[in-house]
């Protein structure tokens, strides 16, 4: 297994290079880059200044000194050829140096580090509660397949799958966030203004109070797939010979389901866990974070694209890709732990 893990770690390098290269090409050659953003702001500033001050020195047809334009290009590194910028970026990324933000005036790692706790917290809570609800529900649906319980829960599962998370978030805010009906939960943020003045227990309760609505919106939008997957895998396993043998030997039904069937049915769940975490961490965070005013990675990525803050865009994508690759590797290792029949040593020969 060690050789397999080392090979997978080595394969992460070309994958990361490929993702960063494609993103670099797209960001460097699309119109409306950071230089154009600053020039637009300067033109608007010059226009307002000219109207207010009654005129000023002439700086060219666009109202900006060409030397100032060249200084701005040099500030963002666009005075160098694209290939040279690309090579400098790869050397820096090899040292895990993601560079300096164009507009925040801080290291990209520092910017990302300040936003990560919010997104990781939201992602972990979402995945944990999704599996905590979906796995027992899927097992119950498989055991009672075709019953009224199965039909009723299927309607709820499909309804949760059909409603986007951000739409559900709006409904939750209207119902429980003081939008229209009850003021039971706060509308924004993860902590109250007096959070630092609270005791440790008070801080924990305040945090849980704030996280209820965003996590609920994220969980209801994600638990349907895991529930259906659990049900289908259990139905496939329940009819196998080893289950009939265990029942014939008089094993309790609870032991048959949780000790025998679950071990084999959990294989797709384990392999899908990294995708579920990455999906909750990346895909669903933007709208949820924006809706509930959570200052996390989703909001940071969106703002960086709008402002053309390319170092933050590239750094965020680099980090997202790295997290996805590492979690996929962890899933493969867990696959072996769940199913001893899988031996990576055979694949290494």
Steps between C-alpha positions, in 0.01 A plus 500: 500500500789735571617483138146576382472800733838635387401459136174684560684781677735534203208505258356797688785717370411490126132533589563815700726637226232434238226670701717801579616526138148501358388756756804717431431502126135589553564775754797657324343538159136588569408869467439715803801405711623671817683770302179590317314497832738756651504712184120510497498620859759765418305621197186536708702677766653738247160571348351587839807698593483697176137585557562609857829682451432664169781330309856387539807387309445305181610135530415356162185404317382284790593752770777279648874552471661217296776476761235441763350224286842337469549529876169323560597222258831462683320491835291200391789334316349544155812673370654151458413253219233238582745208490730673747208570734391138468846369585528730801159384620593129474823557693310682772229230514771233534590674829128531588533875459169615352611860462349831601139609456457786256237687698499369860874582540572178688650161426258265326561233765405750770185599313397136448591405858268768634207362296558125532349443848156617388490278191653197673254532786204523264629209290569271797166568664322441168672168426472375859129572532430381145648157570356490852150543356531333160663168593242393765218633281629310196529180705146543633370558147677187373365283782147638446526513122160557339326590827317822580803617693717451192254688279453790742873546560568476126271799446691696765837397357403600146359830625826575681697409188283717274526815714837678461683571822493877459122498437453298816728745679276789396195310629674428831592865540143604429359249748753497783738791440257783559429552131123456523404276792720403797829645621651175631844507337737777387494600136874535438846420625637220716528689827332785685656841552569425867651156427834580667326603821316167538615202703629189323162330530328817384729523197422139406126559526527827308693328221249212479215752500648676198591183305154337513341667197792484252581139588133401476476655154817320388404161649149483355641577158759218525353209695279362221784347297658327799161368613416348161853360464479336844160350422606357164825350629318343795237351270777346289671350805192376686426242231851350496585152622700602807198692636276196456764286672527738795123501543485122471752470783267703721695825509290793626368720221675802651837322485433385144431854384759696696788251521477314171299694245623845601866402460450415132238764429724769648758469222323743260431731794867509597617561145242777464595671826783713353276617218230584754743702711656680205153570361381640831827689546513654154186473290233585753690756702476803272124552506463388862784726615363793303145448625597475867790752478764241586846625408650175369679356198196506275450871549875561465517312169205690359637839605843413361359412158294819488799716598740303277721426799684227310742386775205429730308328217795276414586438864143406588472262205839348585384438856162362390668258259750389763223436752305299243802284410597435862146410605473264202819326612363474854184344357704235318678411824166480680376278216764242596408523867132443423552224241803277578458331161658807339878476502702784350808278499346300217454819302866591549626184325 
